[in-house]
Amino acid sequence: MNPDSAPMQTPLEDLTAGMETRIAGMQTPEARKAVDRAFAACGKLRMRPKAGTSFQSENG
């Protein structure tokens, strides 16, 4: 191992561990159910979105 790369090893290991944790979270049955529900919704929301204060309608 190159001595110059040693200081980078710990941050890279931390990033790798964090990414593995995220991937493991995405592979849970609960995550799968959430994805299935999102696809089943076909882009439809439960409630109509509310326009914010910056919204300007075409008629007014």
Residue, then its C-alpha position, 0 to 999 in steps of 0.5 A: m500500500n502506498p503510504d500517501s493513500a493511508p490517510m484516505q483509507t479511513p474516510l473511504e471505509d466510512l463511505t463504504a460502510g455508510m453505503e452498505t447500510r443504505i443498500a441494506g435498508m433498501q433491501t428490506p421487505e418494508a422498502r419493497k412494500a413502499v416501492d410497490r405502493a408507489f408504483a401502484a399509485c401510478g402517480k396519483l396522490r391521496m390529496r390534491p396538492k395545495a398551491g404555495t404562496s408563490f403560485q400565480s394562476e393564469n386568471g389572476 
